[in-house]
Amino acid sequence: MDYIVRFLKRDDVQLYATLFFLIALIFIFHEMISMILLLIIFSYLAIQASDQITKKTGLPYPLAVIATYLLVLGLLILAIDYIFPVLYNQAILIPNAIAKGLREYPVLADYATDLAKKLDIVKEVSSNWQTWASQLLHTVGVLSNVTLMVLLSVFMSFIFALTRFRIDKFGRQFLTSNHPKLFKNIYFLTSKFIAHLGAVVEVQLKITIINTILTVIGLLFIGLPSPFVMGVIVFILGFVPVAGVLISIIPLSMMAFVTGGVWMFVEVLILIILIHSFESYFLHPRLMAGRTHLPIFVTFVTLIVMERLLGAWGLIVGVPIVSYFLDILGVQAMRVRVNQPNNN
């Protein structure tokens, strides 16, 4: 019995027990995991940016936080105000461009005619309109929920970053509670995970910037109009795992087809495939491996496995989860130091 008591009082045993407790909490609140991760990512980036502003300008930290969010909001509004008119002007030209393309390429016209006969669109719409309407409403509902979740996460991250020191002071009060060891372990484990996740988010930001630069250069070479507008779209969507690439294909291919016809459309698709392949099979594993000190092969396998297990989120949190557990186990795959807080 004494051996069991001594075993349970060991620091490493209590640390791992706390880790399992946190994993159980995550499993219980798994439906909120997306909001929690977004809150962590937005808060981390906001705090890092605000600290840099305070360090370089001497601006008080609260004003630096407000300036950071106002700057991001202003850039987002300018980007939307600049992008949508261009997309609208190109979209209204699509019907004429399709008609022109069908006239210039009779093979496509014959194929479109045969496809329309086989699909019998009028019959499909009349017989399946209820199903399609239901799917459309479901999609609108999902998009509304995602938008609300992102906006709520941004707002909560703003409040967290603004009251960061007060929250830290409040949290340290738990270290003098009736269970100080438990809360010291929670603080240590969560802080270390946030450090790992934040480092990987910084890498993802670098990857998105590199992809945007390569895309703009490629679009300039192809001759697509408004390449910098398209670059802004690619940059914004670059933070959306997997789906961002697919969504960015729509405005790029649409503008390519309207401007240069089928051949420019094909060129843009090839460009997107090449850049996405470069990111997935070289840039992402290499930069992640360099930041996490994991071998490139291990990083590559982690991305594949975690994408299967966790979906799109696996591409973002997969590597930090693996490096985090290796760090906790003492392998120290990533040089992130988080000191245990004292009880004072």
Secondary structure as UniProt FT lines:
FT   HELIX           2..9
FT   HELIX           11..28
FT   HELIX           30..32
FT   HELIX           33..57
FT   HELIX           61..91
FT   TURN            92..93
FT   HELIX           94..104
FT   HELIX           106..119
FT   HELIX           121..162
FT   HELIX           164..172
FT   HELIX           173..176
FT   HELIX           180..222
FT   HELIX           227..237
FT   TURN            238..239
FT   TURN            241..242
FT   HELIX           243..278
FT   HELIX           279..283
FT   HELIX           284..292
FT   HELIX           296..310
FT   HELIX           311..313
FT   HELIX           314..328
FT   TURN            329..330
//
